[in-house]
Amino acid sequence: MELLAKLFSSLLVFVYHCFDRIVINGYLSGLSRPDQVVYFFRNVIGVPVVDQEALSKRTNEYRNWVESFARNHNTPME
């Protein structure tokens, strides 16, 4: 993969549109069921009620982290 990136870096663009499909299904498969999401928020994050506000807060924190990471590594975002 590194060789591919080195040889074709000027032709490659990484666009990340779908957090839930890529990360949850591929990397955090334990969060693919509702009861596991509730466990994660209650016991790991410490949120007693998993509601729209809690999910939005987590989404905004993640979005801010991604934007900061991209800015600090000179990675353009679309």
N, C-alpha and C positions, 0 to 999 in steps of 0.2 A: 504494500500500500504506500509506503514512503517513497519508493522508486516511482510509482505511478504519479504521485503528487509532485515529485521533483521534476519529472519529465514533462508533465502536462499542466503544471500549476497555472500557467497563463490562460488555459482553456477551461479550468474547473471553477465552478461557483457552487458554494454550499448554501442552500436555502432551507431553513428549518421552519416549517409551517405547522406541524402537528405534534405538539408535545405529548398528548395522551397516547397516540398510537405508537410512536417511536419509543418513548421512554417507559411508559407504563407497561405496554405489552412486551417490549423487548428487554427492558432492563429492570423494571420494578414490577414484575408480573404479579407479585403478591398484592398489589393495589388494584387489580383488575376486578375484584368483587366488592360490592358495597359494604359488607361487614368488615372487610379488611381496611377499607378507607376510613370507616368510623373508628376502628381500633387505632389506626395511625394517627388520626387527628386527636383522639381523646388521650391515648396513652403515650404517644411519642411527642406530639406537638403541645399537648396540654389544653386543647380546646374542648370544653364540655359539650357544646352543641355544634354540630356540623351543619351550618346553614349557609345561605348565599353570601352573607357577610364574611364568614370564616374562609370560604373558598375564594372569594374575591381578594381578600387580604393576602392569602397565600399566593395567588396568581400575580398580584402586584409586586410582592416581594421577589418572586422569581423573575418577573419581567425586569425589575430594576437591577437585579444581579446580572442578568444576561446583557443588558445595555451597558452596565459598568464594565463587565468583562470585555465586551467588544471594544469599548472606548479605550480601555487600558492596553489592549493588544492590537490597536489600529486595525480592527476588523470592521469592514463596512456592514451596515444593516439595511435591509430593505423593508 
